[in-house]
Amino acid sequence: MSWGSELWDQFDNLEKHTQWGIEYLEKYTKFVKERSEIETNYAKQIRNLSKKYQPKKNSREEEESKYTFCRAFLTTLNELNDYAGQHEVIAENLTSQIVSELSRYLQELKSERKSHFHDGRKAQQHIESSWKQLESSKKRFERDCKEADRAQQYFEKMDADINVTKADVEKARQQAQMRHQMASDSKSDYSAYLQKFNQEQNEHYFTIIPNIFQKLQDMEEKRIERIGVCMTTFADVDRQVLPIVGKCLDGMTKAAESIEPKTDSKQVVESYKSGFEPPGDVEFEDYGQAMKRTASETSLSREGKEKPAGKSKGKLWPFIKNKNKLMSLLTSPHQPPPAPPATSPPSPSAVPNDSQSPKQQKEPLSHRLNDFMASKPKMHCLRSLRRGLSLKLGSGPEDFSHLPPEQRRKKLQAKLDELNKDIQKEMDQRDALTKMKDVYVKNPQMGDPASVDPRLSEISQTIEKLQFEVQKFEGWLAEVEERMPSKSDTQRRSLYETQNNTAVSNNCAQDRESPDGSYTEEQNSETQVKANIAPNPTSTTPEFDDEFDDEETLPTIGTCKALYPFEGHNEGTIAVAEGELLFVIEEDKGDGWTRVRRNEDEEGYVPTSYVEVYLETNAKDS
């Protein structure tokens, strides 16, 4: 059905309908635009969500990457980021393929509609003008006919009147003839205008208006078809990204399936394994037997010292709160002291270290734990605690000595692998430059062989430095592997290093606290000896937290004089000069070592046979 034939008289309604169609198309365009904005905002929020939960760039990220569930979650975040990208693609395609196209089409549609209705109004104005001309000629013809009738009647009246002169009758006749001629001319004009109007009216309603309405109909059908195409595109834009979205979802599913609980459990072992053996059985402590001191003045080992029952706490080490003290109890030198110089007679304290003497029995671990519970950690270990915390938060020492043996071994091995890779890269560069130099030597026109020498020299120096680093780390690695603990010396190793705070315990271990935290609590004359030995002791600065405000250093139980110089190369020892006066803070426990202090910040172990000990009176009485 055609608008031109069926709606020939509905010009105004068609104008309203086509205007409504354009407004509807604008409405649909606005809908797609808002959908595009929603997709853009959704993609932005998804990206922000993915970015928010991405691991931060710190050491924790490296630790998290070891576990399969962390890697799976990271993969999920990356896939979610790609998923957000597909929604951005949807928004871009909706904007480019629908919104932009419809906006441009709307402008063309409005212009085309305006042109068609302009032609229609022009045709209507023309037919209306023709109709007005026809009406005018018709009225003129009617008026002329009436005038002719009146003139004829007047002539006949004058001609019948005998009183009227012949001239008046002739004048009336001529007037009647003129009116008849004018009526005849008006009739001809009216007839011509009528014929013209009928022709124009026929052309208007059967040609011009149908053509215009047909163009409007075609325009409207194209508009409707365009909306249908856009609706199809609206769905296709989503459908096009479904395969990629499906791959993103498949990636998330695959990441979830890649989680291996057993592997993560093994990784926990790899991450936190210290390399130490579990502690042995706690020996029975007989408090009914009095403890006796040896008669030797140079060996102050306390073979038997009765302690108040209230001071003994038989707690197991995993539940001890004061971990710093526990660590300090178990980190004395792990080897026997050296024999005194051959020029001097052997000291009684050196006899147990003789190769033919039977192996000494170490003091039970429970004694040390009880001594720990009855004593207070010294400030020196707290300073080590501070350093340990800083190492834990920072990069740590180069040899990774702040880590437990197993972790240190893995770190050193990783460092060695990295250095070997760097050496290989440098060697590859050196080989390439050597070949280039050979080419220059054979073909001087290609370059100067001497220009390569500086770079070769630089690479050689770099390789030497790296090789030196490799040797250094190999030495540390060999040291760690040799010192990996066995079950026989488990009790002498730091039990606390199996706990989480490995950095604190190892730093305190570097300060070499006593293997036995027991000491007498009576006051002594340390201040009097300090005046002669250390007139300017280092004062304790308020650099510790409130929880350490009540910590005190171990009291001295006597003084000693160094008989021989001791370099103190071993861990936990302190170097002394011959004749130097020192404070004694712990006696020889039977292992050949005496713990001494030079000042508040410097203390360690020296061989008992190297010093002459002067015990305080109150310490002897106790």
C-alpha angles and dihedrals in degrees: 000000000000126000090214095061101030100037100033091132098041099083095134094046091050089051091054093044095052090047090053089050091055091048090050091052089051089051092053091047090053090050092054091046092054090047088053090051090050090052091049093050092044091051090048092051091047091050091049090049091051092046092047093058097040110118114262121247099259141096090282090066091059090050093049093049089067094070124077095220090053091050090047091052090048089052089049090053091050092048089048088053089053088046089056088050090059090055088052087053089052090052092048093048093047089052097044101036100037116012097043093041094047092047090054092043091050091058091050091045093052091048093048093047091049091052094050095049090045089057090046093052090047091053091048091050090050095051090045090052090050090050091052091051090050091050091048093051090045092053091046091051090049092049093048091049091053091047090051091050092051092047090050092049091049091050092050090049093050092046092054094048110091092197093063117092121244091245092058090049091051091049091051090049093052090048091052092049092050091051091049089051091050090049090051092050091048089051091053092048092047091050092050093048091047092052091047093048093049090051093047092044091051091049091046097052099034103035118012101039094040090052092050093045090047090055089049090049091050090047092051093047091050089050091052091045090050091053089051091051091049091050089052090048089048089061095038092055088062093040093053093061095043093091091053092043087050090052089051091051090045088052090053090049092047090049090052091049091051092065110114114189093191092053091050090049090053089048090056088056091049092048099048105024107125099190094234123127120239115264119270128239117302110244123234114262116213107205091177092073115079118234117235131202120229117251093235114110093201094050113057097180112151104225093170129012120161111223129197113265090233091061095056117088116180097200120148114246099246089064098047111117099199096070095165091064093046090052092049091052094061107041106080121132110297097215135063118269119260121260117256119260114291093241092070129067114258115267120232089241090058094056095082088057093057114121091238096048118101117260111271120241113242119232111265115267091233089062089057092047091050091047088051093052090049096047138061124241115248124245091243090069089048089058087052088050089056091051091047092054091049090050090050091052094039135045098285128220120318094248092050089236090152089071129080115263097261094046091044091052092052092047092049091048091050090049090050091051090050093049092048090053090051090049091051091051091050091048091051090052090048091052091049092050091047090054090047090052090051089052091050090049092052094040110031091177089069095059149314113284090208091062090070096053098080091053092046090051091050092050091049091053090048091051090050091051091048092048089051089052090049091052091049094051092043088055091051091046092051089048091052093047091049092049096048101131125252127205091257094067099032095116093053092055123083110274091190092064088077088067124089097259096073094151093060095046095049094048090051087048089057088058088056107223120196120281087228123049097194121117141145117275098207120113117257141186096267092130091059094053091044089064089064101036109030110017092169107044118184109257120226111252122212093253098126134086123259091261089067098046093101096049117118135190121250112271120241118251096192146323134266140198122220110240094187135018114264122194096199100214094157122089114271095018128114128218116240134184124227111273094015117145117226139172120252112222100165132025128229107281093200097277094097097253130111122197115228138174129217095185137335093288102036123065140130145132129305128182110271090224091060096060139055110223126213108194122209115249095237089049091053092048091050 
